[in-house]
Amino acid sequence: MRFCGACGERLRPSPDALAAEAGERRPVTVLFADLVESSALTARLDPEDLRAVLLAYREAAGAAVLRQGGSLAQHQGDGLLARFGFPSAREDDAARALRAALDLVSEVEALRGRLGIALRVRVAVHSGILVVATLGHGVAGEPGAMVGEATTIAARLQHAAAPGEVLASEATRRLAPRRFRFVSLGEIELPGLPRPVLAHRVEAELHAGSTMAPPTAALPLVGREDELRSLFSAWRDAGAGAGTTVLVEAEPGHGKSRLIEEFRARLGAPGQEAVAIACNAQEEASAFRPLLAWIAAAAGIPPRAAPSEARAALVGWLARHGLSGTDHAAPLAVLLDLASPAQVAEMEAAGRRRRRRNMAALLAALHAAAGPVPLFIAEDIHWADDSTLAVLRALADSVAAPDTPGLLLLTRRQEGRNLPGPAPLTLRLAPLGEAAARDLAAAAAPEGADPALLRRIIARAGGVPIFLVEAARDAQAEAELPLSLRAGLTARLDALPEAKAIAQLAAVIGRSFREDMLAALAETVGLPATRRPLRRLVEAGLMEPEGPPEAPTGYTFRHELMRDMAYETLLRSRRASLHLALGRLLPERFAETVTARPELLARHLAAGGAAAEAIAAYERAAIRAGRAGAHGEAAGHFQAAIAQLPNLEATGQDALEARLHIGLAAQVTLVRGNAAPQVGEAFATAHAAALRLDDRPLLLRTLRGLQTFHLVRGAVAEGHAIGERIMALMDGERDEAALLQAHRPFGLGLLYLGRHAEARWHLERVLALYDPTRDEPHRFDYGSDPAVLARAHLGWVLWFQGEAEAAFAIDRAAVAAARELGHAHSLCFALAFRCVLAQLAGRPQDTLAAAEELQAIAAAQDFAYWSAWGAILGGWARGRLGDRMAGEAEMRRGLGAYEEMGAGLLRPLGLALLAQLLPPDERAEARLLLAEAVARSARGSIVFSDATIAGLQRQFDA
């Protein structure tokens, strides 16, 4: 940001600076024409006569182009380049270009007769996306120059035309109305192009257009009757106590939101009282953001309200819904940044229970706001963050409980995120059939519309409802029919010159945006006030206001596709400069937003090319998300930061690269376990950087990560070898925290190798070194509390040494310590080791109890590794307690998930226990399972499960 040195006022960019960025990406139809055998004319005619012929040709060709609304971009000798779609786009630009091409051929034929000279012309037409901008500066500048492949294709295609022939590319044929007769020429190889072009000869125009009438009113829902019946059937079931979840899935523009809108309208009061949540692309990395936005709206919290006003609104809403004074009040207040000091302290004290409390509070809020038969709607969940999806999964499970009324409706695109867990009933919206498309086009078009015009709309739309509607609405407003949504939006924006730049600026911020943020950005980049342009955009149907009708506080593009298209009209350089301007503006004018959502700042800085600042913001976002228990989002932020590393200076980035990869590995470990391939890759990259730096603490940290990675993958010998390197590096070390993190995994590796006495010494050393205050950060840096883990390991050691009573005593201490800390991952670790300890002791009831608690916590926290561990041991226990088939199924599922994550440590024991569950008539498979267990144990030096495997082999051999 620049300021005046005299008065301190912010300086707007100079006109020259803005002009340097002028230009945009837009759909253009290019016409290229060239006289045939002009060289022969040059040799045959006197220069003055040749000049007269060329002037006549240019005048005739230019007139043909200008009559159809095109513009002449370039004359070069006897060649002519014309364009349709700049400076203003029209719906029928492709048709205009084809008509001009045919006219041009006719005009040259007429010249031939008038001048008595054998003039023939070749013409080609092609449509594509071009950059249209000033090329060069000063007197050498070329305003409105077209840059892109489309001009090259048109020029090359022209050479393939016969004299007097017009060729059109497939792109133009598909965009043009059905007013022309085409003859396909198949694919043509064109010089200098990497791929052939499908070409057509244009023989004649077939039909003329018509004038449009005024627009019609609201549109009916057509072509979705079956899906609507399915929704009402689910609603009837929900009212009868058979609650369910329904997912509506479709490609963009296929009518997901319109279907939900119609369903709600026909339901009446229950539909209007539905709890409706909307997700969007700008918030997919922000934990719980769609849910928090819903609560803020439901509570009537005005945007940018004073803290006291906002807090009062939240307190009132909580009271009205019976949530005041409950355990849910503090989490909700903290999530909304409206907490009292006492509530903040309460949530900080919750530690790792914080995420569980957050999710429970949000779930309670959803249920409290619902009607007697709850109707929940979450739209565009492909953009939902992992934490929101976890809440929706819990909501789906609660709705599906026996004798529970309720319906959860979800919508998503076919790509992107989906609801975790079991798939719900899914309705997939296909493109509309021809009859339904006709009905929708007729409903959207004005009265008296030409049937031929509607047929052209239907042909272009391909059954996609949004295309049909947008085409018809453009026609109603005497605008052009969109050749695609991109072309249609270009035409609509061109019709609003004062609002176009503001729409593009808004698209940089996102689909939804605050008006004050847009106004501040407009001021920063030297654009005029935004209020009037925004009003014009709303009137044109491109945007909708948000907030009170009398004083909107923000706006949103009517469709995400509209935002995408407005954004993509900007040159990449202009996008980057605007993102950077916003990245500079946010901390200056919207500090509270940056504090609450550093990932938003990071995204704009990254898009603006400020890689170093973006990395710092992403790292802050990752740390914030990780400490809030949103580990999936934290990993995503670290990945985004890492993606920016190539944009930094090549030197001096090793320490940053190592730190980011270590952070990523820690967060992925919590979600997918230590053996996930991404964990190993991240630690390997960080270790390479540590070696280049010759940084001893960093070497120790990365070796420690690789050590655990190999141990959990079942490569115990490799992990132990790395542990020996770490212990050698620790010789003479005085830092007790560092010593503790060396002894703990080294002792664990010794345990897995069956060297129990040595393992015991190292693990007891961990407990002696442990300082709960000093070592608290280890829970974030390493994922778990080291003392809890050491006690859990010692439980196994003592069991193998024959001290059963002591083993269970220290196991109880490990679980109790984890509970007291409120640290979910440490508790999962302790419960997982308890599962195995109880199994070794032949206590299936205790194993099942520990496994069920482990799985419940792991599911709530998205700890996939511990979920698989719990399924393996829980399945064994369930089978031993009498439900053999259910136990076997659970074990197979757990073993499959465990191996899918790359983990191998527990697999030999799991295979052996599965063999134990199989009935006598499946003894052959059981022997194969035991043989695989033996082989895996030997290959990985996994000794701790050998006794169990050997015992089962003796039973089978008996």
Buried (B, 14 or more C-beta within 10 A) or exposed (E): EEEEEEEEEEEBBEEEEBBBBEBBBBBBBBBBBBBBBBEEBEEEBEEEEBEEBBEBBBEBBBBBBEEBBBBBBBBEEBBBBBBBBBEBBBBBBBBBBBBBBBBBBEBBBEBBEEBEBEBBBBBBBBBBBBBBBBBEEEEEEEEBBBEBEBBBBBBBBBEBBEBBBBBBBBBBBBBBBBBBEBEEBEEBEBEEBEEEBBBBBBEEBEBEBEEBBEBBEEBEBBBBEEBBEBBEEBBEBBBEEBBBBBBBBBBBBBBBBBBBEBBBEEBEEBBEBBBBBBBBBBBBBBBBBBBBBBBBBBBEBBBEBEEEEBBBBBBEBBEEBEBBEBEBBBBBBBBBBBBBEEBBEBBEEBBBBBBBBBBBBBBBBBBBBBBEBBBBBBBBBBBBBBBBBBBBBBBBBBBBEEEBBBBBBBBBBEEBBBBBBEEBEBBEBEBBEEEBBBBBBBBBBBEEBBEBBBBBBBEBBEBBBBBBBBBBBBBBBEBBBBBBBBBBBBBBBBBBEEBBBBBBBBBBBBBBBBBBBBBBBBBBBEBEEBEEBBBBBBEBBBBBBBBEEEEBBBBBBBBBBBBBBBBBBBBEBBBBBBBBBBBBBBBEBBEEBBEBBBBBBBBBBBBBBBBBBBBBBBBBBBBBBBBBBBBBBBBBBBBBBBBBBEEBEEEEBBBBBBBBBBBBBBBBBBBBBBBBEBBBBBBBBBBBBBBEBEBEEBBBBBBBBBBBBBBBBBBBBBBBEBBEBBBEBBEEEEEBBBBBBBBBBBBBBBBBBBBBEBBBEBBBBBBEBBEEEEBEEBBBEBBBBBBBBBBBBBBBBBBBBEBEEBBBBBBBBBBBBBBEBBBBBBBBBBBBBBBBBBBBBEBBEBBBBBBBBBBBBBBBBBBBBBBBBBBBBBBBBBBBEEBBEEBBBBBBBBBEBBBEBBBBBBBBBBBBBBBBBBEEEEEEEBBEBBBBBBEBBEBBBBBBBBEBBBEBBEEEEE
